[in-house]
Amino acid sequence: MITKPHREYDAQAAMLAYRTGLNAAICKAWIETPVAKSAEAIKAAYMPNGDENSITVARSEIEAYALAQVKKFS
């Protein structure tokens, strides 16, 4: 049986949220959105063995994305 993409995003978002300490919903939105992501952020988001630097970069990018969304709807 083929897994549905949203389930993969849920799992990736949960792992990224755990590793970054951010909200899983924000992480999922960032993963699903076609925004530019750095190689370090991709490594942290999609590879389970991301180092501390890549986790920090991903957290910064996700926080910037979340802030942009808040400003967009304000």
N, C-alpha and C positions, 0 to 999 in steps of 0.2 A: 504494500500500500504506500502510495506517495504521500508524504507529509505536506500539509498546506503551508504556504509561506508565512501566514500570520502566526502559526505556531512556532516556526523557527524564529521569527522576530520576537515573540514573547519570551522564548528561552534566552535569546541573545540579550534582550533588554534586561531580563532578570539578572543574568550574570554580570552585565555591565553595571547595573545599579548596585549590585553587591560589591563589586570591585571599586566603584567610584564613590559610593555613599550617596548617590543621587536617587531621585524618584524614578521608579521603573517606567512610569508613563512618559516622563520626559525623555528617558533613554530610548524608549520605543519610538517616539515621535522623531527623534534625531536620526535613528537608524533608518526609518522608513522614508524620511525626507531626502530628496535629491540635492542636498546641499554639499558644497565642497568639503571634503574631509581630508585631513593630512594622513600621510602613511602611518604615522605613529598612532593616530586616533583609530584608524582602521585595524591596526595590529591589536590595540587594546579591546576594540569592540568585537572582533571576529576570531581572534586567536587566544586560546585560554592561557598561553604562557607569556602574555604581555608583561614587560618589565615596569618598574615604578615610573619611569619617565613617560612611557606611552600611556599609562593610566592617568597621569597628571595632565598630559596633553588632551586626552579624550575628555576628561572632566572639564577642562577649560573651554573646549569647543562646544560641549553640550550646554554649559552654563551660558556661553555667548549666544547659542541658538535659542535657548529658553528666554533670555533677556530680549532678544530681537522679536520673538513672538509676542511677548508681553507689550513691548512698545508698539508693535504693529496693530494690536487690538485695543490700545488705549486711546 
